[in-house]
Each structure stands twice: as C-alpha cells, then as structure tokens.
Amino acid sequence: MNSICFTFLVFKIFHFFHQHPSCSNYQQIQTLANDGHEIAVETISLQMGLQDKGYEEWVGEMIGMRSILKHFSNVSANEINGMRAPFLKPGRNTQYKVIEDFGFIYDSSISVPPSPIPVWPYTLDYKIPHECKSGTCPTKSFPGIWEVPLNAHFVESYEGGHCPYMDQCVLHNHDAEEVFAWLQEDFERYYYQNKAPYMMPFHTNWFQIKELERGLHKFLDWTQTMPDVWFVTITQALTWITDPKTNKQLGGYEPWNCKSKNTQTPKPCNISNKCALSFKEPTSNISDTRYMETCFDCPAVYPWLGDSHGSGIPGRDNYIDQSEGGPGSSAGRDQGDEEEQK
C-alpha cells in the first residue's frame, strides 16, 4: 500500500484555505493557483457562531468567498472544490447541504480526537466513524460528499500537547532538531500503521519562529528521501483514493504530474493594483479602511457579505438560484466575471 504525505499548509505550500477578513493579496493568490496549488474557501467574515446559522448565511459566506476569488484572483469556481468551517466548527447538516447544492467535492472541518490509529478521508454516505469533537457534525447522509478530517497531531509523551493545527502545539521553545524529531514521530504513526494521508495544517505564525521553520524544512527534506511518499493536494489525494494506483504506476500517474499545469487560472499581472477601500460592518456605525491587491480594477468598496464584487450595492449577490438544479444554474458554479485583467 502507498503512503501519501498529504500536506496542506495554510498560506504556505500545496493547499490554501482562504478567508477574507481584513487584508488580502489576490495577486499572490492568483500566482499560487497558476503555479498549481489548490485553493479552497473558509468564509468571508470568519464570524463566530456560524455553526448555528441558517442556509442563507452559509451560502453567503462560502459561495460569496468563491465569487471573490473568481472576481479578484481569476480562480475558476470549477477549481474550488472544498471548504472549511471557521474555527473547525462545522455547520451541522446546513453546511453540508450547501456543499451538496453548490457542487463542492469535500469538506475539511471535522477534527478527530487523539488516536493511535489515524482516520482516512471518508464519504458522508454513513455516520462519521469517530467522535465529533465540535458537537456540530452532520447527522444526515450526504452521499458522495467527502470529509477530509483533521487528525490530532501528537507524540507518545504528549510533549507539546495535541493539536489539529500544527502551530497550536507548544513547540516554540524547541530547536530545529527537536521540531524535526517531533514531526518525524508524529508522521511515523501514519506511515507504519494504516498509511492514512498525513495532513499538516498551519497558520502563518508557525513561520514567524525560525526554529519551527527550520525543523519543518528538515522534515520535508527527510520525507522526500522516501520512495513511497508523495506531496499532493486534497483533490489529488481523493482522486487516488477513488482510483488507487501502485507505486510503480504512480511514476506516470497524470493527476499527480507536477510538470503539467491542470489549471484554468491565467498567469497574474506583474504589477497589481493596491486598493485602500472603505469598509463598514453592516451592524456597526464605524467605518475604517481595509486593503487588498488584485490584477483587476479596485472595487468601489471592500468586498463583503452580500456584495462580493465590492460594487457598493448592499445585498447585490443572489446565489440561491445558482445551486445545482436551480434556475440559471451551471453545476452550482458562479457565472460571469469575465472581466479582463490589466
């Protein structure tokens, strides 16, 4: 059986879940997408309590974020296959109904308690095969929708604690060799047991501590010496899981061919537009300035819920009719947004 070193690092390499709270560089996002990295969505507002909100709120957050990425980074909606709930608190059945209705392939919001045996990705045809830490997991069947769970990261001694996001474990006092050893032990729990995909979710603060970054590079260098470890995106991993190939076959496996760019995202501009935009929360009377960069024209206001293009017209967006099977739908994907880049 093959091992997949399945790594997605938020804002770093291979896989990026994007959120849009205060300052985004959409030129850089377009660069990442053009280079073959996978982009997924993690809401516009990063609001607390979304897990208890209704269908329209989830649509506005997730489909709105997908529209922002299309409009300001030229990332095709057809290439945005997954989502993650804020704070790893899935939205019960409501979130997964949005996933189903709007043509997403997978979610990656459900964390798994520390376990000696990691959990493989699974479809939601049946009940989830582990404890639901958040208490807000789906209870209905959503056939064919994939869940890519976040297994807890830890070592046998529990030094540093356990964490779904790597930077949440307490390793900041470790030197690079100790960080490397910690990652190595964590990885080997997967490699020498059931070979579940090994995910490494990070926030950017990991890379603000040089010893953590050096330890990570040592770990990545070490894994690349192993003949049966592969660095892939979530969609690439699910492609292999649904149609497994042997190690020998993987040498010519087209979905994992790093030399071929299977992306519709065009090359970004060399010089982006730097936009300083007015912004006011709908529930607030206080305005401030927020910033973004894009290869397209600056919008009139900072893009937000209900106005993903930043037109300045509150409530402009209407996504409900774009769900699969709805009027004017096209497999749940956003239409239009054909503006040319400068």
Residue pairs with C-beta under 8 A, 6 or more apart in sequence:
1 195
2 195
2 228
2 230
2 240
2 244
2 245
2 246
2 247
2 250
3 190
3 191
3 195
3 198
3 226
3 228
3 229
3 230
4 195
4 197
4 198
4 229
4 230
4 232
4 237
4 240
5 187
5 198
5 223
5 226
5 229
5 230
5 231
6 197
6 198
6 199
6 230
6 231
6 232
6 234
6 237
7 13
7 14
7 15
7 198
7 199
7 200
7 231
8 14
8 15
8 16
8 17
8 38
8 199
8 200
8 201
8 233
8 234
9 15
9 16
9 200
9 201
9 202
10 16
10 17
10 201
10 202
10 203
10 204
11 202
11 203
11 204
12 202
12 204
12 207
13 37
14 37
14 38
14 231
14 232
14 233
15 37
15 38
15 40
15 233
15 234
16 29
16 32
16 37
16 38
16 39
16 40
17 40
17 41
17 42
17 82
17 83
17 84
17 108
18 24
18 29
18 39
18 40
18 41
18 42
18 65
18 69
19 41
19 42
19 43
19 44
19 46
19 65
19 86
20 43
20 44
20 45
20 65
20 68
20 303
21 44
21 45
21 46
22 290
23 290
23 291
23 292
24 72
24 292
24 293
25 272
25 292
25 293
26 68
26 69
26 72
26 73
26 272
26 292
26 293
26 294
26 295
27 73
27 268
27 269
27 272
27 293
27 294
27 295
28 293
29 39
29 69
29 73
29 75
30 73
30 74
30 75
30 265
30 266
30 268
30 295
31 268
32 39
33 39
33 73
33 74
33 75
33 79
33 263
33 265
34 261
34 263
34 265
34 266
34 267
34 268
35 261
36 258
36 261
36 262
36 263
37 233
38 79
38 81
38 82
38 233
38 234
38 235
38 236
39 69
39 73
39 75
39 79
39 80
40 80
40 81
40 82
40 83
40 84
40 108
40 234
41 62
41 65
41 66
41 69
41 80
41 82
41 83
41 84
42 65
42 83
42 84
42 85
42 86
43 50
43 61
43 62
43 65
43 85
43 86
44 60
44 61
44 64
44 65
44 68
44 303
44 304
44 305
44 308
45 61
45 304
45 305
46 86
47 61
47 86
48 86
48 87
50 57
50 58
50 61
50 85
50 86
50 89
50 91
51 85
51 89
51 90
51 91
51 92
51 95
51 134
51 136
52 91
52 92
52 136
53 91
53 94
54 94
55 94
55 97
55 98
56 320
58 91
58 94
58 95
58 98
59 98
59 102
59 319
59 320
59 323
60 305
60 306
60 317
60 319
61 305
62 83
62 95
62 98
62 102
63 98
63 102
63 319
63 322
63 334
64 305
64 306
64 308
64 317
64 319
65 308
66 77
66 80
66 334
67 77
67 308
67 309
67 317
67 319
67 334
67 337
68 303
68 308
69 75
69 77
69 80
70 76
70 77
70 334
70 337
71 296
71 303
71 308
71 309
71 337
71 339
72 292
72 294
72 296
72 299
72 303
73 265
73 294
74 265
74 266
74 268
74 295
74 296
74 341
75 265
76 264
76 265
77 333
77 334
78 264
78 331
78 333
79 263
79 264
79 265
80 104
81 104
81 105
81 106
81 234
81 235
82 104
82 105
82 106
82 107
82 108
82 148
82 234
82 235
83 95
83 99
83 104
83 107
83 108
83 109
84 107
84 108
84 109
85 91
85 95
85 107
85 109
88 109
88 110
88 111
88 134
88 150
88 164
89 109
89 134
89 136
90 96
90 107
90 109
90 110
90 134
90 136
90 137
90 138
91 98
91 136
92 136
92 137
92 138
92 139
93 138
93 139
93 140
95 107
95 109
95 138
96 107
96 124
96 138
96 140
96 142
96 145
97 142
98 104
99 106
99 107
99 142
99 145
100 142
100 145
100 324
101 323
101 324
101 326
101 332
102 319
102 322
102 323
102 324
102 332
102 333
103 324
103 331
103 332
103 333
104 145
104 332
105 145
105 146
105 235
105 238
106 121
106 145
106 146
106 147
106 148
106 234
106 235
106 238
107 145
107 146
107 147
107 148
108 147
108 148
108 149
108 150
108 234
109 147
110 128
110 132
110 133
110 134
110 137
110 147
110 149
110 150
111 133
111 134
111 149
111 150
111 151
111 152
111 164
112 118
112 119
112 130
112 131
112 133
112 149
112 150
112 151
112 152
112 164
113 130
113 131
113 133
113 152
114 152
114 154
114 162
115 130
115 151
115 152
116 189
116 193
117 193
117 194
118 151
118 189
118 190
118 193
118 194
118 196
118 198
119 129
119 130
119 149
119 151
119 196
120 194
120 196
120 197
120 241
121 146
121 147
121 148
121 149
121 197
121 237
121 238
121 241
122 128
122 129
122 146
122 147
122 149
123 143
123 144
123 145
123 146
123 147
124 138
124 141
124 142
124 143
124 145
124 146
124 147
125 141
125 142
125 143
125 144
126 141
127 139
128 137
128 138
128 147
130 149
146 238
148 197
148 199
148 234
148 237
148 238
150 164
150 165
150 199
150 201
151 164
151 196
151 199
152 162
152 163
152 164
153 162
153 163
153 164
153 166
153 169
153 186
153 200
154 160
154 161
154 162
154 163
154 169
154 186
155 182
155 185
155 186
156 185
159 182
160 169
160 170
160 171
160 174
160 182
161 168
161 169
161 170
162 169
163 169
164 201
165 201
165 202
165 203
166 200
166 201
166 202
166 206
167 202
167 203
167 205
167 206
167 212
169 182
171 178
171 179
171 182
171 212
171 215
172 209
172 211
172 212
174 182
174 211
174 212
174 215
175 211
175 215
176 211
176 214
176 215
176 218
177 215
177 218
178 215
179 211
179 212
179 214
179 215
179 216
179 218
179 219
180 215
180 218
180 219
180 222
182 215
183 215
183 216
183 219
184 219
184 222
187 198
187 219
187 223
190 196
190 197
190 198
191 198
191 229
197 237
206 212
206 213
206 216
207 213
223 229
223 231
224 231
227 247
228 247
230 250
230 256
232 240
232 256
236 255
236 256
239 255
240 253
240 255
240 256
245 253
250 256
254 260
255 262
266 341
268 295
268 341
269 295
269 341
269 342
272 293
272 294
272 295
273 293
273 294
273 295
273 296
273 297
273 298
273 342
274 291
274 293
275 291
275 292
275 293
275 294
275 298
275 299
276 289
276 290
276 291
277 289
277 290
277 291
277 292
277 298
277 299
277 300
277 301
277 302
277 310
278 287
278 288
278 289
278 301
278 302
279 287
279 288
279 289
279 290
279 301
279 302
279 304
280 286
280 287
280 288
282 305
282 306
282 314
290 302
292 298
292 302
292 303
295 341
295 342
296 339
296 341
296 342
297 339
297 342
299 309
299 310
299 311
299 312
300 310
300 311
300 312
301 307
301 310
301 311
301 312
302 310
303 309
303 310
304 310
306 314
306 315
306 316
306 317
307 313
307 314
307 315
307 316
307 317
308 316
308 317
309 316
319 334
320 326
321 327
321 328
321 329
322 328
322 329
322 330
322 332
322 333
322 334
322 335
323 329
323 332
324 331
324 332
328 335
